[in-house]
Amino acid sequence: MPSTLSWLPWALASAVFAALTAIFGKVGVANINADLATLIRTVVILATLAGIVGATGQWQAPASIPGRTWLFLALSGLATGASWLCYFRALKIGDAGRVAPIDKLSVVLVALFGVIFLGERLSGLNWLGVALIALGALLAAIKS
């Protein structure tokens, strides 16, 4: 497999795990507050990642990490936390099959933000795909 596609298996695995997140989360949030469910999920993630980083020797001294990296990882963490809180609240009151597609509008926003803030370029075919994702998410979320 060419190195340019080495990201693809990881992206596909991410999609599978994101789908399982919605299904497991919908069941898990059924009998508790959505914020507490998010906290429990976060503790499990923290413990899992600490174990992986420790077991694989990937630990790095915090002082060796540049300030800009800290800033953007902190902002990313805050955005992730806000996203999870909103997602679990939506799952608590909505159908997983309708909540998840709207959550995936993040794909559309990432494409837009990537162009606006990161200077990335998308082809006409890429933009068509982004538009279809948006349309598909909206159609999937409609209650008929």
Chimera marker file (.cmm) of the C-alpha trace (Angstrom):
<marker_set name="trace">
<marker id="1" x="0.000" y="0.000" z="0.000" r="1" g="1" b="0" radius="0.5"/>
<marker id="2" x="1.454" y="3.404" z="-0.922" r="1" g="1" b="0" radius="0.5"/>
<marker id="3" x="2.466" y="5.540" z="2.032" r="1" g="1" b="0" radius="0.5"/>
<marker id="4" x="-0.012" y="8.199" z="0.883" r="1" g="1" b="0" radius="0.5"/>
<marker id="5" x="-2.817" y="5.818" z="1.828" r="1" g="1" b="0" radius="0.5"/>
<marker id="6" x="-1.372" y="4.674" z="5.159" r="1" g="1" b="0" radius="0.5"/>
<marker id="7" x="-3.961" y="6.861" z="6.876" r="1" g="1" b="0" radius="0.5"/>
<marker id="8" x="-6.901" y="5.014" z="5.301" r="1" g="1" b="0" radius="0.5"/>
<marker id="9" x="-7.057" y="1.940" z="7.576" r="1" g="1" b="0" radius="0.5"/>
<marker id="10" x="-6.864" y="4.210" z="10.618" r="1" g="1" b="0" radius="0.5"/>
<marker id="11" x="-9.641" y="6.454" z="9.270" r="1" g="1" b="0" radius="0.5"/>
<marker id="12" x="-11.838" y="3.426" z="8.563" r="1" g="1" b="0" radius="0.5"/>
<marker id="13" x="-11.192" y="2.054" z="12.053" r="1" g="1" b="0" radius="0.5"/>
<marker id="14" x="-12.074" y="5.472" z="13.447" r="1" g="1" b="0" radius="0.5"/>
<marker id="15" x="-15.401" y="5.354" z="11.606" r="1" g="1" b="0" radius="0.5"/>
<marker id="16" x="-16.170" y="1.901" z="13.017" r="1" g="1" b="0" radius="0.5"/>
<marker id="17" x="-15.319" y="2.997" z="16.556" r="1" g="1" b="0" radius="0.5"/>
<marker id="18" x="-17.309" y="6.231" z="16.142" r="1" g="1" b="0" radius="0.5"/>
<marker id="19" x="-20.335" y="4.152" z="15.126" r="1" g="1" b="0" radius="0.5"/>
<marker id="20" x="-19.878" y="1.915" z="18.156" r="1" g="1" b="0" radius="0.5"/>
<marker id="21" x="-19.528" y="5.053" z="20.310" r="1" g="1" b="0" radius="0.5"/>
<marker id="22" x="-23.017" y="6.120" z="19.270" r="1" g="1" b="0" radius="0.5"/>
<marker id="23" x="-24.588" y="2.720" z="19.871" r="1" g="1" b="0" radius="0.5"/>
<marker id="24" x="-22.816" y="2.011" z="23.180" r="1" g="1" b="0" radius="0.5"/>
<marker id="25" x="-23.342" y="5.611" z="24.299" r="1" g="1" b="0" radius="0.5"/>
<marker id="26" x="-27.082" y="5.519" z="23.571" r="1" g="1" b="0" radius="0.5"/>
<marker id="27" x="-27.464" y="2.410" z="25.720" r="1" g="1" b="0" radius="0.5"/>
<marker id="28" x="-25.080" y="3.682" z="28.411" r="1" g="1" b="0" radius="0.5"/>
<marker id="29" x="-26.744" y="7.068" z="28.835" r="1" g="1" b="0" radius="0.5"/>
<marker id="30" x="-30.244" y="5.611" z="29.179" r="1" g="1" b="0" radius="0.5"/>
<marker id="31" x="-30.350" y="5.543" z="32.985" r="1" g="1" b="0" radius="0.5"/>
<marker id="32" x="-27.949" y="8.319" z="34.040" r="1" g="1" b="0" radius="0.5"/>
<marker id="33" x="-27.321" y="11.999" z="33.473" r="1" g="1" b="0" radius="0.5"/>
<marker id="34" x="-25.605" y="12.726" z="30.143" r="1" g="1" b="0" radius="0.5"/>
<marker id="35" x="-22.841" y="14.756" z="31.820" r="1" g="1" b="0" radius="0.5"/>
<marker id="36" x="-22.012" y="11.933" z="34.244" r="1" g="1" b="0" radius="0.5"/>
<marker id="37" x="-21.981" y="9.513" z="31.308" r="1" g="1" b="0" radius="0.5"/>
<marker id="38" x="-19.500" y="11.792" z="29.548" r="1" g="1" b="0" radius="0.5"/>
<marker id="39" x="-17.303" y="11.908" z="32.663" r="1" g="1" b="0" radius="0.5"/>
<marker id="40" x="-17.261" y="8.109" z="32.955" r="1" g="1" b="0" radius="0.5"/>
<marker id="41" x="-16.414" y="7.789" z="29.259" r="1" g="1" b="0" radius="0.5"/>
<marker id="42" x="-13.614" y="10.346" z="29.647" r="1" g="1" b="0" radius="0.5"/>
<marker id="43" x="-12.070" y="8.527" z="32.622" r="1" g="1" b="0" radius="0.5"/>
<marker id="44" x="-12.081" y="5.272" z="30.630" r="1" g="1" b="0" radius="0.5"/>
<marker id="45" x="-10.402" y="7.036" z="27.691" r="1" g="1" b="0" radius="0.5"/>
<marker id="46" x="-7.802" y="8.651" z="29.964" r="1" g="1" b="0" radius="0.5"/>
<marker id="47" x="-6.935" y="5.344" z="31.644" r="1" g="1" b="0" radius="0.5"/>
<marker id="48" x="-6.745" y="3.521" z="28.308" r="1" g="1" b="0" radius="0.5"/>
<marker id="49" x="-4.486" y="6.116" z="26.686" r="1" g="1" b="0" radius="0.5"/>
<marker id="50" x="-2.253" y="6.375" z="29.758" r="1" g="1" b="0" radius="0.5"/>
<marker id="51" x="-1.799" y="2.612" z="29.580" r="1" g="1" b="0" radius="0.5"/>
<marker id="52" x="-1.010" y="2.696" z="25.851" r="1" g="1" b="0" radius="0.5"/>
<marker id="53" x="1.467" y="5.593" z="26.159" r="1" g="1" b="0" radius="0.5"/>
<marker id="54" x="3.173" y="3.947" z="29.136" r="1" g="1" b="0" radius="0.5"/>
<marker id="55" x="3.275" y="0.453" z="27.635" r="1" g="1" b="0" radius="0.5"/>
<marker id="56" x="4.656" y="1.629" z="24.298" r="1" g="1" b="0" radius="0.5"/>
<marker id="57" x="7.239" y="4.011" z="25.746" r="1" g="1" b="0" radius="0.5"/>
<marker id="58" x="5.743" y="7.071" z="24.077" r="1" g="1" b="0" radius="0.5"/>
<marker id="59" x="5.879" y="9.227" z="27.205" r="1" g="1" b="0" radius="0.5"/>
<marker id="60" x="7.551" y="12.594" z="26.677" r="1" g="1" b="0" radius="0.5"/>
<marker id="61" x="8.592" y="15.085" z="29.339" r="1" g="1" b="0" radius="0.5"/>
<marker id="62" x="5.956" y="17.838" z="29.461" r="1" g="1" b="0" radius="0.5"/>
<marker id="63" x="8.686" y="20.527" z="29.493" r="1" g="1" b="0" radius="0.5"/>
<marker id="64" x="9.915" y="19.296" z="26.099" r="1" g="1" b="0" radius="0.5"/>
<marker id="65" x="6.566" y="20.031" z="24.462" r="1" g="1" b="0" radius="0.5"/>
<marker id="66" x="6.417" y="23.489" z="22.811" r="1" g="1" b="0" radius="0.5"/>
<marker id="67" x="3.994" y="26.077" z="24.199" r="1" g="1" b="0" radius="0.5"/>
<marker id="68" x="2.123" y="26.370" z="20.889" r="1" g="1" b="0" radius="0.5"/>
<marker id="69" x="1.547" y="22.598" z="20.963" r="1" g="1" b="0" radius="0.5"/>
<marker id="70" x="0.193" y="22.822" z="24.524" r="1" g="1" b="0" radius="0.5"/>
<marker id="71" x="-2.120" y="25.689" z="23.512" r="1" g="1" b="0" radius="0.5"/>
<marker id="72" x="-3.625" y="23.927" z="20.519" r="1" g="1" b="0" radius="0.5"/>
<marker id="73" x="-3.923" y="20.570" z="22.269" r="1" g="1" b="0" radius="0.5"/>
<marker id="74" x="-5.676" y="22.317" z="25.176" r="1" g="1" b="0" radius="0.5"/>
<marker id="75" x="-8.046" y="24.054" z="22.756" r="1" g="1" b="0" radius="0.5"/>
<marker id="76" x="-8.635" y="20.738" z="20.991" r="1" g="1" b="0" radius="0.5"/>
<marker id="77" x="-9.358" y="19.097" z="24.355" r="1" g="1" b="0" radius="0.5"/>
<marker id="78" x="-11.849" y="21.812" z="25.274" r="1" g="1" b="0" radius="0.5"/>
<marker id="79" x="-13.559" y="21.451" z="21.898" r="1" g="1" b="0" radius="0.5"/>
<marker id="80" x="-13.646" y="17.665" z="22.302" r="1" g="1" b="0" radius="0.5"/>
<marker id="81" x="-15.151" y="17.952" z="25.773" r="1" g="1" b="0" radius="0.5"/>
<marker id="82" x="-17.807" y="20.374" z="24.552" r="1" g="1" b="0" radius="0.5"/>
<marker id="83" x="-18.552" y="18.091" z="21.605" r="1" g="1" b="0" radius="0.5"/>
<marker id="84" x="-18.914" y="15.038" z="23.848" r="1" g="1" b="0" radius="0.5"/>
<marker id="85" x="-21.171" y="16.859" z="26.300" r="1" g="1" b="0" radius="0.5"/>
<marker id="86" x="-23.428" y="17.998" z="23.475" r="1" g="1" b="0" radius="0.5"/>
<marker id="87" x="-23.337" y="14.595" z="21.776" r="1" g="1" b="0" radius="0.5"/>
<marker id="88" x="-24.322" y="12.654" z="24.886" r="1" g="1" b="0" radius="0.5"/>
<marker id="89" x="-27.107" y="15.117" z="25.674" r="1" g="1" b="0" radius="0.5"/>
<marker id="90" x="-28.410" y="14.702" z="22.129" r="1" g="1" b="0" radius="0.5"/>
<marker id="91" x="-28.168" y="10.893" z="22.437" r="1" g="1" b="0" radius="0.5"/>
<marker id="92" x="-30.027" y="11.023" z="25.736" r="1" g="1" b="0" radius="0.5"/>
<marker id="93" x="-33.079" y="12.594" z="24.094" r="1" g="1" b="0" radius="0.5"/>
<marker id="94" x="-32.785" y="11.614" z="20.431" r="1" g="1" b="0" radius="0.5"/>
<marker id="95" x="-32.460" y="8.533" z="18.265" r="1" g="1" b="0" radius="0.5"/>
<marker id="96" x="-28.856" y="7.446" z="17.690" r="1" g="1" b="0" radius="0.5"/>
<marker id="97" x="-29.611" y="7.014" z="13.986" r="1" g="1" b="0" radius="0.5"/>
<marker id="98" x="-30.632" y="10.672" z="13.744" r="1" g="1" b="0" radius="0.5"/>
<marker id="99" x="-28.160" y="12.205" z="16.204" r="1" g="1" b="0" radius="0.5"/>
<marker id="100" x="-25.042" y="10.617" z="14.687" r="1" g="1" b="0" radius="0.5"/>
<marker id="101" x="-25.600" y="11.920" z="11.131" r="1" g="1" b="0" radius="0.5"/>
<marker id="102" x="-26.009" y="15.484" z="12.393" r="1" g="1" b="0" radius="0.5"/>
<marker id="103" x="-22.861" y="15.038" z="14.478" r="1" g="1" b="0" radius="0.5"/>
<marker id="104" x="-21.104" y="13.977" z="11.275" r="1" g="1" b="0" radius="0.5"/>
<marker id="105" x="-21.775" y="17.408" z="9.817" r="1" g="1" b="0" radius="0.5"/>
<marker id="106" x="-18.430" y="17.955" z="11.531" r="1" g="1" b="0" radius="0.5"/>
<marker id="107" x="-16.947" y="16.444" z="8.369" r="1" g="1" b="0" radius="0.5"/>
<marker id="108" x="-18.412" y="19.327" z="6.359" r="1" g="1" b="0" radius="0.5"/>
<marker id="109" x="-17.184" y="21.860" z="8.906" r="1" g="1" b="0" radius="0.5"/>
<marker id="110" x="-13.677" y="20.345" z="8.947" r="1" g="1" b="0" radius="0.5"/>
<marker id="111" x="-13.517" y="20.716" z="5.165" r="1" g="1" b="0" radius="0.5"/>
<marker id="112" x="-14.639" y="24.350" z="5.391" r="1" g="1" b="0" radius="0.5"/>
<marker id="113" x="-12.363" y="25.191" z="8.321" r="1" g="1" b="0" radius="0.5"/>
<marker id="114" x="-9.444" y="23.416" z="6.633" r="1" g="1" b="0" radius="0.5"/>
<marker id="115" x="-9.833" y="25.668" z="3.609" r="1" g="1" b="0" radius="0.5"/>
<marker id="116" x="-10.431" y="28.855" z="5.611" r="1" g="1" b="0" radius="0.5"/>
<marker id="117" x="-7.904" y="28.434" z="8.434" r="1" g="1" b="0" radius="0.5"/>
<marker id="118" x="-5.315" y="25.945" z="7.158" r="1" g="1" b="0" radius="0.5"/>
<marker id="119" x="-5.148" y="26.949" z="3.507" r="1" g="1" b="0" radius="0.5"/>
<marker id="120" x="-6.067" y="23.471" z="2.307" r="1" g="1" b="0" radius="0.5"/>
<marker id="121" x="-7.444" y="23.059" z="-1.197" r="1" g="1" b="0" radius="0.5"/>
<marker id="122" x="-10.307" y="20.871" z="-2.299" r="1" g="1" b="0" radius="0.5"/>
<marker id="123" x="-11.110" y="19.890" z="-5.876" r="1" g="1" b="0" radius="0.5"/>
<marker id="124" x="-14.555" y="20.190" z="-7.397" r="1" g="1" b="0" radius="0.5"/>
<marker id="125" x="-15.027" y="16.462" z="-6.821" r="1" g="1" b="0" radius="0.5"/>
<marker id="126" x="-14.034" y="16.921" z="-3.152" r="1" g="1" b="0" radius="0.5"/>
<marker id="127" x="-16.569" y="19.754" z="-2.761" r="1" g="1" b="0" radius="0.5"/>
<marker id="128" x="-19.249" y="17.557" z="-4.343" r="1" g="1" b="0" radius="0.5"/>
<marker id="129" x="-18.463" y="14.892" z="-1.750" r="1" g="1" b="0" radius="0.5"/>
<marker id="130" x="-18.684" y="17.447" z="1.064" r="1" g="1" b="0" radius="0.5"/>
<marker id="131" x="-22.053" y="18.658" z="-0.259" r="1" g="1" b="0" radius="0.5"/>
<marker id="132" x="-23.339" y="15.084" z="-0.491" r="1" g="1" b="0" radius="0.5"/>
<marker id="133" x="-22.227" y="14.398" z="3.083" r="1" g="1" b="0" radius="0.5"/>
<marker id="134" x="-24.161" y="17.477" z="4.222" r="1" g="1" b="0" radius="0.5"/>
<marker id="135" x="-27.238" y="16.467" z="2.256" r="1" g="1" b="0" radius="0.5"/>
<marker id="136" x="-27.002" y="12.869" z="3.449" r="1" g="1" b="0" radius="0.5"/>
<marker id="137" x="-26.675" y="13.905" z="7.093" r="1" g="1" b="0" radius="0.5"/>
<marker id="138" x="-29.718" y="16.141" z="6.826" r="1" g="1" b="0" radius="0.5"/>
<marker id="139" x="-31.789" y="13.490" z="5.025" r="1" g="1" b="0" radius="0.5"/>
<marker id="140" x="-30.780" y="10.815" z="7.549" r="1" g="1" b="0" radius="0.5"/>
<marker id="141" x="-31.854" y="13.033" z="10.437" r="1" g="1" b="0" radius="0.5"/>
<marker id="142" x="-35.339" y="13.830" z="9.101" r="1" g="1" b="0" radius="0.5"/>
<marker id="143" x="-38.067" y="12.121" z="11.055" r="1" g="1" b="0" radius="0.5"/>
<marker id="144" x="-40.613" y="10.847" z="8.592" r="1" g="1" b="0" radius="0.5"/>
<link id1="1" id2="2" r="1" g="1" b="0" radius="0.2"/>
<link id1="2" id2="3" r="1" g="1" b="0" radius="0.2"/>
<link id1="3" id2="4" r="1" g="1" b="0" radius="0.2"/>
<link id1="4" id2="5" r="1" g="1" b="0" radius="0.2"/>
<link id1="5" id2="6" r="1" g="1" b="0" radius="0.2"/>
<link id1="6" id2="7" r="1" g="1" b="0" radius="0.2"/>
<link id1="7" id2="8" r="1" g="1" b="0" radius="0.2"/>
<link id1="8" id2="9" r="1" g="1" b="0" radius="0.2"/>
<link id1="9" id2="10" r="1" g="1" b="0" radius="0.2"/>
<link id1="10" id2="11" r="1" g="1" b="0" radius="0.2"/>
<link id1="11" id2="12" r="1" g="1" b="0" radius="0.2"/>
<link id1="12" id2="13" r="1" g="1" b="0" radius="0.2"/>
<link id1="13" id2="14" r="1" g="1" b="0" radius="0.2"/>
<link id1="14" id2="15" r="1" g="1" b="0" radius="0.2"/>
<link id1="15" id2="16" r="1" g="1" b="0" radius="0.2"/>
<link id1="16" id2="17" r="1" g="1" b="0" radius="0.2"/>
<link id1="17" id2="18" r="1" g="1" b="0" radius="0.2"/>
<link id1="18" id2="19" r="1" g="1" b="0" radius="0.2"/>
<link id1="19" id2="20" r="1" g="1" b="0" radius="0.2"/>
<link id1="20" id2="21" r="1" g="1" b="0" radius="0.2"/>
<link id1="21" id2="22" r="1" g="1" b="0" radius="0.2"/>
<link id1="22" id2="23" r="1" g="1" b="0" radius="0.2"/>
<link id1="23" id2="24" r="1" g="1" b="0" radius="0.2"/>
<link id1="24" id2="25" r="1" g="1" b="0" radius="0.2"/>
<link id1="25" id2="26" r="1" g="1" b="0" radius="0.2"/>
<link id1="26" id2="27" r="1" g="1" b="0" radius="0.2"/>
<link id1="27" id2="28" r="1" g="1" b="0" radius="0.2"/>
<link id1="28" id2="29" r="1" g="1" b="0" radius="0.2"/>
<link id1="29" id2="30" r="1" g="1" b="0" radius="0.2"/>
<link id1="30" id2="31" r="1" g="1" b="0" radius="0.2"/>
<link id1="31" id2="32" r="1" g="1" b="0" radius="0.2"/>
<link id1="32" id2="33" r="1" g="1" b="0" radius="0.2"/>
<link id1="33" id2="34" r="1" g="1" b="0" radius="0.2"/>
<link id1="34" id2="35" r="1" g="1" b="0" radius="0.2"/>
<link id1="35" id2="36" r="1" g="1" b="0" radius="0.2"/>
<link id1="36" id2="37" r="1" g="1" b="0" radius="0.2"/>
<link id1="37" id2="38" r="1" g="1" b="0" radius="0.2"/>
<link id1="38" id2="39" r="1" g="1" b="0" radius="0.2"/>
<link id1="39" id2="40" r="1" g="1" b="0" radius="0.2"/>
<link id1="40" id2="41" r="1" g="1" b="0" radius="0.2"/>
<link id1="41" id2="42" r="1" g="1" b="0" radius="0.2"/>
<link id1="42" id2="43" r="1" g="1" b="0" radius="0.2"/>
<link id1="43" id2="44" r="1" g="1" b="0" radius="0.2"/>
<link id1="44" id2="45" r="1" g="1" b="0" radius="0.2"/>
<link id1="45" id2="46" r="1" g="1" b="0" radius="0.2"/>
<link id1="46" id2="47" r="1" g="1" b="0" radius="0.2"/>
<link id1="47" id2="48" r="1" g="1" b="0" radius="0.2"/>
<link id1="48" id2="49" r="1" g="1" b="0" radius="0.2"/>
<link id1="49" id2="50" r="1" g="1" b="0" radius="0.2"/>
<link id1="50" id2="51" r="1" g="1" b="0" radius="0.2"/>
<link id1="51" id2="52" r="1" g="1" b="0" radius="0.2"/>
<link id1="52" id2="53" r="1" g="1" b="0" radius="0.2"/>
<link id1="53" id2="54" r="1" g="1" b="0" radius="0.2"/>
<link id1="54" id2="55" r="1" g="1" b="0" radius="0.2"/>
<link id1="55" id2="56" r="1" g="1" b="0" radius="0.2"/>
<link id1="56" id2="57" r="1" g="1" b="0" radius="0.2"/>
<link id1="57" id2="58" r="1" g="1" b="0" radius="0.2"/>
<link id1="58" id2="59" r="1" g="1" b="0" radius="0.2"/>
<link id1="59" id2="60" r="1" g="1" b="0" radius="0.2"/>
<link id1="60" id2="61" r="1" g="1" b="0" radius="0.2"/>
<link id1="61" id2="62" r="1" g="1" b="0" radius="0.2"/>
<link id1="62" id2="63" r="1" g="1" b="0" radius="0.2"/>
<link id1="63" id2="64" r="1" g="1" b="0" radius="0.2"/>
<link id1="64" id2="65" r="1" g="1" b="0" radius="0.2"/>
<link id1="65" id2="66" r="1" g="1" b="0" radius="0.2"/>
<link id1="66" id2="67" r="1" g="1" b="0" radius="0.2"/>
<link id1="67" id2="68" r="1" g="1" b="0" radius="0.2"/>
<link id1="68" id2="69" r="1" g="1" b="0" radius="0.2"/>
<link id1="69" id2="70" r="1" g="1" b="0" radius="0.2"/>
<link id1="70" id2="71" r="1" g="1" b="0" radius="0.2"/>
<link id1="71" id2="72" r="1" g="1" b="0" radius="0.2"/>
<link id1="72" id2="73" r="1" g="1" b="0" radius="0.2"/>
<link id1="73" id2="74" r="1" g="1" b="0" radius="0.2"/>
<link id1="74" id2="75" r="1" g="1" b="0" radius="0.2"/>
<link id1="75" id2="76" r="1" g="1" b="0" radius="0.2"/>
<link id1="76" id2="77" r="1" g="1" b="0" radius="0.2"/>
<link id1="77" id2="78" r="1" g="1" b="0" radius="0.2"/>
<link id1="78" id2="79" r="1" g="1" b="0" radius="0.2"/>
<link id1="79" id2="80" r="1" g="1" b="0" radius="0.2"/>
<link id1="80" id2="81" r="1" g="1" b="0" radius="0.2"/>
<link id1="81" id2="82" r="1" g="1" b="0" radius="0.2"/>
<link id1="82" id2="83" r="1" g="1" b="0" radius="0.2"/>
<link id1="83" id2="84" r="1" g="1" b="0" radius="0.2"/>
<link id1="84" id2="85" r="1" g="1" b="0" radius="0.2"/>
<link id1="85" id2="86" r="1" g="1" b="0" radius="0.2"/>
<link id1="86" id2="87" r="1" g="1" b="0" radius="0.2"/>
<link id1="87" id2="88" r="1" g="1" b="0" radius="0.2"/>
<link id1="88" id2="89" r="1" g="1" b="0" radius="0.2"/>
<link id1="89" id2="90" r="1" g="1" b="0" radius="0.2"/>
<link id1="90" id2="91" r="1" g="1" b="0" radius="0.2"/>
<link id1="91" id2="92" r="1" g="1" b="0" radius="0.2"/>
<link id1="92" id2="93" r="1" g="1" b="0" radius="0.2"/>
<link id1="93" id2="94" r="1" g="1" b="0" radius="0.2"/>
<link id1="94" id2="95" r="1" g="1" b="0" radius="0.2"/>
<link id1="95" id2="96" r="1" g="1" b="0" radius="0.2"/>
<link id1="96" id2="97" r="1" g="1" b="0" radius="0.2"/>
<link id1="97" id2="98" r="1" g="1" b="0" radius="0.2"/>
<link id1="98" id2="99" r="1" g="1" b="0" radius="0.2"/>
<link id1="99" id2="100" r="1" g="1" b="0" radius="0.2"/>
<link id1="100" id2="101" r="1" g="1" b="0" radius="0.2"/>
<link id1="101" id2="102" r="1" g="1" b="0" radius="0.2"/>
<link id1="102" id2="103" r="1" g="1" b="0" radius="0.2"/>
<link id1="103" id2="104" r="1" g="1" b="0" radius="0.2"/>
<link id1="104" id2="105" r="1" g="1" b="0" radius="0.2"/>
<link id1="105" id2="106" r="1" g="1" b="0" radius="0.2"/>
<link id1="106" id2="107" r="1" g="1" b="0" radius="0.2"/>
<link id1="107" id2="108" r="1" g="1" b="0" radius="0.2"/>
<link id1="108" id2="109" r="1" g="1" b="0" radius="0.2"/>
<link id1="109" id2="110" r="1" g="1" b="0" radius="0.2"/>
<link id1="110" id2="111" r="1" g="1" b="0" radius="0.2"/>
<link id1="111" id2="112" r="1" g="1" b="0" radius="0.2"/>
<link id1="112" id2="113" r="1" g="1" b="0" radius="0.2"/>
<link id1="113" id2="114" r="1" g="1" b="0" radius="0.2"/>
<link id1="114" id2="115" r="1" g="1" b="0" radius="0.2"/>
<link id1="115" id2="116" r="1" g="1" b="0" radius="0.2"/>
<link id1="116" id2="117" r="1" g="1" b="0" radius="0.2"/>
<link id1="117" id2="118" r="1" g="1" b="0" radius="0.2"/>
<link id1="118" id2="119" r="1" g="1" b="0" radius="0.2"/>
<link id1="119" id2="120" r="1" g="1" b="0" radius="0.2"/>
<link id1="120" id2="121" r="1" g="1" b="0" radius="0.2"/>
<link id1="121" id2="122" r="1" g="1" b="0" radius="0.2"/>
<link id1="122" id2="123" r="1" g="1" b="0" radius="0.2"/>
<link id1="123" id2="124" r="1" g="1" b="0" radius="0.2"/>
<link id1="124" id2="125" r="1" g="1" b="0" radius="0.2"/>
<link id1="125" id2="126" r="1" g="1" b="0" radius="0.2"/>
<link id1="126" id2="127" r="1" g="1" b="0" radius="0.2"/>
<link id1="127" id2="128" r="1" g="1" b="0" radius="0.2"/>
<link id1="128" id2="129" r="1" g="1" b="0" radius="0.2"/>
<link id1="129" id2="130" r="1" g="1" b="0" radius="0.2"/>
<link id1="130" id2="131" r="1" g="1" b="0" radius="0.2"/>
<link id1="131" id2="132" r="1" g="1" b="0" radius="0.2"/>
<link id1="132" id2="133" r="1" g="1" b="0" radius="0.2"/>
<link id1="133" id2="134" r="1" g="1" b="0" radius="0.2"/>
<link id1="134" id2="135" r="1" g="1" b="0" radius="0.2"/>
<link id1="135" id2="136" r="1" g="1" b="0" radius="0.2"/>
<link id1="136" id2="137" r="1" g="1" b="0" radius="0.2"/>
<link id1="137" id2="138" r="1" g="1" b="0" radius="0.2"/>
<link id1="138" id2="139" r="1" g="1" b="0" radius="0.2"/>
<link id1="139" id2="140" r="1" g="1" b="0" radius="0.2"/>
<link id1="140" id2="141" r="1" g="1" b="0" radius="0.2"/>
<link id1="141" id2="142" r="1" g="1" b="0" radius="0.2"/>
<link id1="142" id2="143" r="1" g="1" b="0" radius="0.2"/>
<link id1="143" id2="144" r="1" g="1" b="0" radius="0.2"/>
</marker_set>
